[in-house]
Amino acid sequence: MRRRPLDPTTLPGALDGLVRSSVVRPPDAAGRLRMLDTIREYGATWLERTGETRTVADRHAAHFRDLARRAETEWHGARQLRWYRTVDAHHTDLRTALDRLLRTDPDAALDLVGSVSFAWSCRGRLREARGGLEQALLLSGARGRVRARALWALGVTLVLQGESRPAQEVSENCAREARYAECAEHAASEGPGDLTLDAAALAGLLALTTGRPAAAYVVVDHVLDAAPGGPADSAARLRCHLVRVFALTGLGRLAEARERALHLRDLCRELDEHWTRTALEYQLALTCLMEGDPAAAAATPAPCSKAPAASARASASPSASTSSPPPSRPPATARAPPTSPAPARPTGAPPASPGAASRPPGPPREIHRLRPRDPRRTRLPADLPPRPHRPPQDGLEQALRGARQE
């Protein structure tokens, strides 16, 4: 009996047969089929024997590069949460495709990592986003929109990591590349585009994290006044408006910040946009706390529990650090042990440790004052070996340092 070759019409039936034979596992919640590592290695061996390993790897990389582009395009709008989950579910495949493209096509690698790095940062994968962006920027010589987008994503990642100095240099390079790209596309005559708006949002975010809310407000307000369109027209415009709300809060203009935040929140609800709305809910609660109204802060609608919470904490932290000092904490000795059941855990709080709910309540712990430690216990021996020298960090930062030394 002659076997038919696999094509789009015969492949589903072949996969169903492999699932029934337990060679391939049934599809998971994301619709992906998996196989055991031993079977995967066996299949890889046959691909190598038939000389199809490179072809399959290139097709895999091209597929997930296209998926990354679609995820970036659909980030602004009602499908944002779906694509956030898709990028997270295919994280391993995206990393595999990025590694392949870094070896074979650095320009395509820059396109892929620039498309998904913001979603990775929202998920808390800052080290992976930074590493991929730095490698691709070093290896690729592409100019224009792709490079400007990657520089913006790298700048955001550095800000969230607290790396202010390299973030400042990346922010300046991002602004220059954005102007170059928009001039090359003949879009500068129509006013600032999305690349310039994102570069301004990055500069404003960096100013906020370094304690300069006035500079952040001037940067984003100037660009927004010159850019056509409303805040809901693109993700870049919405991010700029969000940074302006942060800056107004940092400047103490709380009434104006609340008014703009409420307007943006209504727009996000119409768009079914989660990332910006989560940050705005945080900001509104913070404004109530700064006005001395904790009850109103607690009554602020909690953000969607399914939204990218890491991104909300990262994006909301700058204004909190520049606008309000942390509340003073009473001395430990003045606190009485709790005698009533603990209140319900608020949305976004870390879950309790396993078994905490079933642990029987014990007697209240006594609170002791801290005693000074005996200095003889902390004395270090005099013959300690010297600390080993740590080489400079790999990637873009190392290249920039080398350029300065030359």
C-alpha positions in Angstrom: 0.0 0.0 0.0 1.4 3.3 -1.0 1.6 6.0 1.7 0.5 9.5 0.9 2.9 12.3 1.8 2.0 14.6 4.7 0.3 17.8 3.7 -2.3 20.1 5.3 -5.1 17.6 4.6 -3.4 14.4 5.8 -1.5 15.8 8.8 -4.4 16.1 11.3 -5.3 12.4 10.7 -1.7 11.4 11.2 -1.5 13.3 14.4 -4.7 11.7 15.7 -3.2 8.3 15.0 0.0 9.2 16.9 -2.1 10.4 19.9 -4.1 7.1 19.9 -0.8 5.2 19.8 0.5 7.2 22.8 3.5 8.4 20.7 2.3 12.0 21.0 0.5 13.3 24.0 -3.0 14.8 23.7 -3.2 18.5 23.2 -2.9 20.8 26.2 -5.1 23.8 27.1 -3.2 25.9 24.4 -3.8 23.2 21.8 -0.2 22.1 21.6 0.9 18.5 21.1 3.9 17.2 23.0 6.1 14.1 23.0 8.5 12.4 25.3 12.1 13.5 25.1 13.3 10.0 24.0 10.8 10.1 21.0 11.9 13.7 20.2 15.6 12.6 20.1 14.7 9.7 17.9 12.9 12.0 15.5 15.8 14.4 15.5 18.1 11.6 14.6 16.1 10.8 11.5 15.9 14.5 10.6 19.7 14.6 10.7 20.0 11.4 8.6 17.7 12.8 5.9 19.4 16.2 5.9 16.2 18.1 6.9 17.4 19.5 10.3 18.2 23.0 9.0 15.1 23.2 6.9 12.8 22.3 9.9 14.7 24.7 12.2 14.4 27.5 9.8 10.7 26.9 9.3 10.2 26.7 13.1 12.0 30.1 13.5 10.0 31.7 10.7 6.7 30.5 12.2 7.5 31.9 15.7 8.9 35.1 14.3 5.5 35.6 12.6 3.8 34.8 15.9 5.8 37.4 17.7 4.9 40.1 15.2 1.2 39.2 15.5 1.5 39.4 19.3 2.9 42.9 19.2 0.3 44.0 16.7 -2.6 42.7 18.8 -1.2 44.0 22.1 -3.3 47.1 21.9 -7.0 46.1 22.1 -9.4 43.5 23.2 -7.1 40.5 22.3 -4.2 41.7 24.6 -4.8 39.2 27.3 -5.1 36.3 24.8 -1.8 37.2 23.2 -0.1 37.7 26.5 -1.0 34.2 27.4 0.1 32.9 24.0 3.5 34.5 24.3 3.9 33.0 27.8 2.7 29.6 26.6 5.2 29.5 23.7 8.1 30.9 25.6 10.4 27.9 25.1 9.7 27.9 21.3 10.3 31.6 21.1 13.6 31.3 22.8 14.6 28.4 20.5 13.6 30.4 17.5 15.6 33.4 18.8 18.7 31.2 19.3 18.4 29.9 15.8 18.0 33.3 14.2 20.9 34.8 16.2 23.2 32.3 14.4 21.6 32.5 11.0 19.8 35.8 10.6 20.6 38.5 13.2 18.2 41.0 11.6 15.3 38.6 11.9 16.4 37.9 15.5 16.2 41.6 16.3 12.7 41.7 14.8 11.6 38.7 16.9 13.0 39.8 20.2 11.9 43.4 19.8 8.4 42.1 19.2 8.1 40.0 22.4 10.5 41.6 24.9 7.9 44.0 26.3 5.6 41.0 27.0 8.5 39.2 28.6 9.2 42.2 30.8 5.6 42.3 31.8 5.9 38.6 32.7 9.0 39.3 34.8 11.5 37.8 32.4 13.8 40.8 32.6 17.1 38.9 32.3 15.9 37.0 29.2 14.6 40.1 27.5 17.7 42.0 28.2 20.1 39.2 27.1 18.2 38.6 23.8 18.0 42.3 23.0 21.6 43.0 23.7 22.8 40.1 21.6 20.6 41.0 18.7 21.5 44.7 18.8 25.2 43.7 18.7 24.9 41.3 15.9 22.4 43.1 13.7 23.2 46.1 11.6 19.5 46.8 10.8 18.4 50.4 11.0 15.0 52.0 11.2 11.8 50.9 12.9 13.1 47.4 14.0 16.1 48.8 15.7 14.2 51.7 17.3 11.6 49.3 18.7 14.3 47.0 20.1 16.1 49.9 21.8 12.9 51.0 23.4 12.2 47.5 24.7 15.8 47.3 26.1 15.5 50.8 27.7 12.3 49.7 29.5 13.9 46.5 30.7 17.0 48.4 32.0 14.7 50.9 33.9 12.8 48.0 35.5 16.1 46.5 36.6 17.2 49.8 38.1 20.1 50.3 35.7 19.7 54.0 35.3 23.1 54.8 33.6 22.9 52.3 30.7 19.2 53.1 30.4 20.0 56.8 29.8 22.3 56.0 27.0 19.9 53.5 25.4 17.1 56.1 25.8 19.1 58.7 23.8 19.9 56.1 21.1 16.2 55.2 20.9 15.2 58.8 20.4 17.8 59.2 17.6 16.8 56.0 15.9 13.1 56.9 16.1 13.7 60.2 14.4 15.8 58.5 11.7 13.1 55.8 11.1 10.3 58.2 10.8 12.2 60.5 8.5 13.0 57.5 6.3 9.4 56.6 6.2 8.4 60.2 5.4 6.2 60.3 8.5 8.0 63.2 10.3 6.0 65.8 8.5 2.8 64.5 10.0 4.0 64.9 13.5 5.6 62.5 16.0 4.8 58.9 15.3 4.5 55.9 17.5 8.3 55.4 17.6 8.9 58.9 18.9 6.0 58.5 21.4 7.5 55.4 22.8 10.9 57.1 23.0 9.3 59.9 24.9 7.5 57.5 27.2 10.9 55.7 27.9 12.6 59.1 28.7 9.7 60.0 31.0 9.8 56.7 32.8 13.6 57.1 33.3 13.1 60.6 34.7 10.5 59.3 37.1 12.7 56.6 38.5 15.5 59.0 39.0 13.3 61.5 40.9 12.6 64.1 38.2 8.8 64.1 37.7 8.9 67.7 36.2 11.3 66.5 33.4 9.1 63.5 32.8 6.0 65.7 32.5 7.7 68.2 30.1 8.9 65.4 27.8 5.7 63.5 27.4 3.4 66.6 27.4 5.5 68.2 24.6 5.3 65.1 22.4 1.6 64.5 23.0 0.8 68.1 22.1 2.5 67.7 18.8 1.2 64.2 18.0 -2.1 63.9 16.2 -4.8 61.6 17.4 -6.2 60.6 20.8 -4.9 58.4 23.6 -6.7 55.3 22.4 -5.3 55.4 18.9 -2.3 53.3 19.6 -0.4 51.6 22.4 2.4 54.1 22.2 0.0 57.0 22.8 -1.6 55.2 25.7 1.8 54.6 27.3 2.7 58.3 27.0 -0.6 59.4 28.6 0.1 56.9 31.4 3.5 58.3 32.1 2.0 61.8 32.2 -0.4 60.6 34.9 2.6 59.3 36.9 4.4 62.7 36.4 1.4 64.7 37.6 1.1 62.5 40.7 4.8 63.0 41.4 4.4 66.8 41.1 1.6 66.8 43.6 -1.1 67.8 41.1 -3.4 65.1 42.4 -6.7 66.4 41.2 -5.5 66.7 37.6 -3.8 63.3 37.9 -7.1 61.7 39.1 -9.1 63.3 36.3 -6.8 62.1 33.6 -6.5 58.6 35.2 -10.3 58.2 35.3 -10.6 59.2 31.7 -7.9 56.8 30.6 -9.4 54.0 32.7 -12.8 54.5 30.9 -11.0 54.2 27.5 -9.2 51.1 28.6 -12.5 49.5 29.6 -14.0 50.3 26.2 -10.9 48.7 24.6 -10.8 45.8 27.0 -7.2 46.7 27.6 -5.7 45.3 30.8 -2.1 46.4 31.1 -2.7 50.2 31.3 -5.9 49.8 33.2 -4.1 47.8 36.0 -1.5 50.6 36.3 -4.2 53.2 36.5 -6.1 51.4 39.2 -2.8 51.3 41.2 -2.3 55.0 40.6 -5.8 56.0 41.7 -5.4 54.1 44.9 -2.0 55.7 45.4 -3.5 59.2 44.9 -6.1 58.4 47.6 -3.4 57.4 50.0 -1.4 60.6 49.4 -4.6 62.6 50.2 -4.9 60.8 53.5 -7.9 58.7 52.5 -7.0 55.0 52.9 -10.7 54.0 52.9 -11.1 55.4 49.4 -7.9 53.7 48.3 -9.2 50.4 49.5 -12.5 51.0 47.7 -10.7 51.5 44.4 -11.8 48.7 42.0 -9.2 46.0 42.0 -7.5 45.3 38.6 -8.4 42.3 36.7 -6.8 39.3 38.4 -6.0 37.8 35.0 -4.1 40.8 33.8 -0.3 40.9 33.7 0.3 41.8 37.3 4.0 42.1 36.9 3.7 44.8 34.4 1.4 46.8 36.6 3.8 46.7 39.5 6.7 47.6 37.2 4.9 50.5 35.5 3.3 51.9 38.6 6.4 51.9 40.8 8.2 55.0 39.4 5.6 57.5 40.5 5.3 55.8 43.9 9.0 56.2 44.5 9.0 59.9 43.5 5.7 61.1 44.8 5.1 59.6 48.3 7.4 58.4 51.0 6.7 55.0 52.6 4.3 55.2 55.5 5.9 55.3 58.9 5.8 52.0 60.7 5.2 52.0 64.5 7.9 50.4 66.7 7.7 46.7 66.9 7.4 46.8 70.7 4.2 48.9 70.4 2.3 46.3 68.4 0.0 43.9 70.2 -0.2 40.3 69.0 -3.3 39.7 66.8 -6.2 38.2 68.6 -8.7 38.0 65.7 -8.6 36.0 62.5 -6.3 37.4 59.8 -8.2 39.5 57.1 -8.7 38.2 53.6 -5.7 38.5 51.3 -6.1 41.4 48.9 -5.9 41.0 45.2 -2.3 40.8 44.0 -0.8 39.8 47.4 1.5 36.8 47.5 -0.3 33.6 48.5 0.1 32.1 51.9 2.6 29.3 52.5 1.3 25.7 52.0 -0.4 24.4 55.1 -0.9 27.9 56.6 -4.6 27.6 56.6 -4.6 24.2 58.4 -1.9 25.2 60.9 -3.5 25.5 64.4 -3.2 28.9 66.0 -0.5 28.8 68.7 0.1 31.1 71.6 1.0 34.7 70.7 4.7 35.2 70.2 6.5 37.5 72.5 8.2 40.5 70.8 11.7 41.1 72.1 13.9 44.1 71.6 16.9 43.6 69.3 20.1 43.3 71.3 23.4 44.5 69.9 25.4 41.6 68.5 28.7 40.7 70.2 31.4 42.3 67.9 33.7 39.3 68.6 31.2 37.1 66.7 31.3 39.2 63.6 35.1 39.7 63.4 36.5 38.5 60.2 39.9 36.7 59.9 42.8 38.8 58.6 43.9 36.2 56.1 40.8 36.2 53.9 41.6 35.7 50.1 41.0 38.8 48.0 37.6 39.1 46.2 37.8 37.8 42.7 37.6 40.3 39.9 34.2 40.2 38.1 34.5 40.8 34.3 32.2 43.4 32.8 28.7 42.3 31.8 28.3 40.8 28.3 26.2 42.4 25.7 25.5 46.0 24.8 26.9 47.4 28.0 30.3 45.8 27.5 30.4 47.2 23.9 29.6 50.7 25.1 32.3 50.5 27.8 34.8 49.4 25.2 34.0 52.3 23.0 34.5 54.7 25.8 37.9 53.3 26.7 39.1 53.5 23.1 
